[in-house]
């Protein structure tokens, strides 16, 4: 019995050591731009039940432009850790690169169910709807982050432009002016103000 326990501890230590080495090597290769070698180093110790390996392989495949493979690894990571926000944020990188915006929106909505006030996701959702000219939907997201971050340049600027698009010129003017307090030489805010004055 004691021999079995010692053997199990030694095996676990070896596994941990080889895993640590594989991750270390993957970072070294990535820093040199050798993404294929970084992937290869992790595949040598691949365990499909490892959240960390799947997450890292999702990132590395994305970096290499292998978007379908990247999506598959991120999906595996999400299935292993269903509350993971980081894996969902990773997933949207290859999905958006493939133009799969509905999948991106689905993942963002999942994040917002977990963390309704997530700055990055609210901002990106606002940008998606702004780009689609769905200004009412964009307004919801930009307003939320502007309420939590009242002097945040990006929130002020995009809420300003969204109000402008909705014809709320007085609100837009105030927001552009606040954005200029944050970034005095900002050309976008200045452009917004000039359009309101003309």
C-alpha positions as CSV (number, residue, x, y, z in Angstrom):
1,X,0.0,0.0,0.0
2,X,2.8,2.4,0.9
3,X,4.7,1.6,-2.3
4,X,1.5,2.4,-4.3
5,X,1.1,5.8,-2.6
6,X,4.7,6.7,-3.1
7,X,4.5,5.7,-6.8
8,X,1.4,7.7,-7.3
9,X,3.0,10.8,-5.7
10,X,6.1,10.4,-7.9
11,X,4.0,10.0,-11.0
12,X,2.0,13.1,-10.1
13,X,5.2,15.1,-9.5
14,X,6.5,14.0,-12.9
15,X,3.2,14.9,-14.6
16,X,3.3,18.3,-12.9
17,X,6.9,18.9,-13.9
18,X,6.4,17.9,-17.6
19,X,3.2,20.0,-17.7
20,X,5.1,23.0,-16.3
21,X,7.9,22.5,-18.8
22,X,5.5,22.2,-21.7
23,X,3.8,25.5,-20.7
24,X,7.1,27.2,-20.2
25,X,8.3,26.0,-23.6
26,X,5.1,27.2,-25.3
27,X,5.6,30.7,-23.9
28,X,9.2,30.7,-25.1
29,X,8.2,29.6,-28.6
30,X,5.3,32.1,-28.7
31,X,7.6,35.0,-27.7
32,X,9.7,34.1,-30.8
33,X,6.6,33.9,-33.0
34,X,7.0,30.1,-33.4
35,X,3.4,29.3,-32.7
36,X,3.4,25.9,-34.3
37,X,6.2,24.8,-32.0
38,X,4.3,26.3,-29.0
39,X,1.3,24.2,-29.9
40,X,3.5,21.1,-30.4
41,X,5.0,21.5,-26.9
42,X,1.5,21.4,-25.4
43,X,0.2,18.6,-27.6
44,X,2.9,16.4,-26.2
45,X,1.2,16.5,-22.8
46,X,-2.3,17.1,-24.0
47,X,-5.1,16.0,-21.7
48,X,-8.6,16.7,-23.0
49,X,-9.8,17.2,-19.4
50,X,-7.3,20.1,-18.8
51,X,-9.0,23.5,-18.9
52,X,-5.6,25.2,-19.0
53,X,-4.2,23.3,-21.9
54,X,-7.4,23.7,-24.0
55,X,-7.5,27.4,-23.2
56,X,-3.8,27.9,-24.2
57,X,-4.3,25.9,-27.4
58,X,-7.3,28.0,-28.2
59,X,-5.1,31.1,-28.0
60,X,-2.1,29.7,-29.9
61,X,-4.3,28.3,-32.7
62,X,-5.9,31.7,-33.0
63,X,-2.5,33.3,-33.2
64,X,-1.6,31.0,-36.0
65,X,-4.8,31.8,-37.9
66,X,-6.3,28.3,-37.4
67,X,-9.7,29.7,-36.3
68,X,-11.8,26.5,-36.5
69,X,-9.2,24.7,-34.3
70,X,-9.1,27.6,-31.9
71,X,-12.9,27.7,-31.6
72,X,-12.9,23.9,-30.8
73,X,-10.3,24.3,-28.0
74,X,-12.1,27.3,-26.5
75,X,-15.4,25.4,-26.6
76,X,-13.7,22.5,-24.9
77,X,-12.4,24.8,-22.2
78,X,-15.9,26.3,-21.7
79,X,-17.4,22.8,-21.4
80,X,-14.8,22.0,-18.7
81,X,-15.4,25.3,-16.8
82,X,-18.9,26.4,-17.6
83,X,-18.6,29.7,-15.6
84,X,-15.4,30.7,-17.3
85,X,-15.5,34.2,-18.7
86,X,-11.9,34.1,-20.0
87,X,-12.6,31.2,-22.2
88,X,-15.7,33.0,-23.7
89,X,-13.6,36.1,-24.3
90,X,-11.0,33.9,-26.0
91,X,-13.7,32.2,-28.1
92,X,-14.9,35.5,-29.6
93,X,-11.5,36.2,-31.1
94,X,-11.5,33.3,-33.7
95,X,-15.3,33.5,-34.1
96,X,-15.2,37.2,-35.0
97,X,-12.2,36.5,-37.3
98,X,-14.5,34.1,-39.1
99,X,-17.3,36.6,-39.3
100,X,-19.5,34.5,-37.0
101,X,-21.1,37.5,-35.3
102,X,-24.1,35.6,-34.0
103,X,-21.8,33.2,-32.1
104,X,-19.9,36.2,-30.8
105,X,-23.2,37.8,-29.5
106,X,-24.2,34.5,-28.0
107,X,-21.0,34.2,-26.0
108,X,-21.2,37.9,-25.0
109,X,-24.7,37.4,-23.7
110,X,-23.5,34.3,-21.7
111,X,-20.9,36.5,-20.1
112,X,-23.4,39.2,-19.3
113,X,-25.6,36.7,-17.6
114,X,-22.6,35.8,-15.4
115,X,-21.4,39.4,-15.0
116,X,-24.0,42.0,-16.2
117,X,-21.6,44.9,-15.7
118,X,-18.6,43.5,-17.5
119,X,-17.0,46.6,-19.0
120,X,-15.3,45.0,-22.1
121,X,-18.4,43.0,-23.1
122,X,-20.8,45.9,-22.7
123,X,-18.5,48.1,-24.8
124,X,-18.1,45.5,-27.5
125,X,-21.8,44.8,-27.6
126,X,-22.4,48.5,-28.0
127,X,-19.9,48.6,-30.8
128,X,-21.5,45.7,-32.6
129,X,-25.0,47.3,-32.5
130,X,-23.6,50.7,-33.3
131,X,-22.0,49.2,-36.4
132,X,-25.3,47.7,-37.3
133,X,-27.0,51.1,-36.9
134,X,-29.2,49.6,-34.2
135,X,-28.6,52.7,-32.0
136,X,-31.3,51.9,-29.4
137,X,-29.6,48.6,-28.6
138,X,-26.1,50.3,-28.6
139,X,-27.4,52.9,-26.3
140,X,-28.3,50.3,-23.6
141,X,-24.7,49.0,-23.5
142,X,-22.9,52.3,-23.7
143,X,-25.2,53.9,-21.1
144,X,-24.4,51.1,-18.6
145,X,-20.7,51.5,-18.8
146,X,-20.9,55.3,-18.7
147,X,-22.9,55.0,-15.5
148,X,-20.3,52.8,-13.9
149,X,-17.3,54.7,-15.4
150,X,-18.6,58.3,-15.7
151,X,-15.3,59.7,-16.9
152,X,-14.2,56.9,-19.2
153,X,-13.3,58.3,-22.5
154,X,-14.5,55.4,-24.7
155,X,-17.9,55.2,-22.9
156,X,-18.4,59.0,-23.1
157,X,-17.4,59.2,-26.7
158,X,-19.6,56.3,-27.9
159,X,-22.5,57.3,-25.8
160,X,-22.1,60.7,-27.3
161,X,-22.2,59.4,-30.9
162,X,-25.1,57.1,-30.1
163,X,-27.1,60.0,-28.7
164,X,-26.2,62.0,-31.8
165,X,-27.4,59.2,-34.1
166,X,-30.7,59.1,-32.0
167,X,-31.2,62.8,-32.5
168,X,-30.5,63.6,-28.8
169,X,-28.2,66.5,-29.7
170,X,-28.2,68.2,-26.2
171,X,-27.1,64.9,-24.5
172,X,-24.6,64.3,-27.3
173,X,-23.0,67.7,-26.9
174,X,-22.6,67.3,-23.1
175,X,-21.0,63.9,-23.6
176,X,-18.6,65.1,-26.3
177,X,-17.6,68.0,-24.0
178,X,-16.9,65.5,-21.2
179,X,-14.9,63.3,-23.5
180,X,-12.8,66.4,-24.4
181,X,-12.1,66.9,-20.7
182,X,-10.6,63.4,-20.7
183,X,-8.7,63.9,-24.0
184,X,-8.6,67.6,-24.9
185,X,-7.3,67.1,-28.5
186,X,-9.7,64.2,-29.4
187,X,-10.7,64.6,-33.1
188,X,-13.8,62.4,-32.8
189,X,-15.4,64.4,-30.0
190,X,-14.5,67.7,-31.8
191,X,-16.1,66.4,-34.9
192,X,-19.2,65.5,-33.0
193,X,-19.4,69.0,-31.5
194,X,-18.8,70.7,-34.9
195,X,-21.7,68.6,-36.4
196,X,-24.0,69.7,-33.6
197,X,-23.1,73.4,-34.1
198,X,-23.6,73.3,-37.9
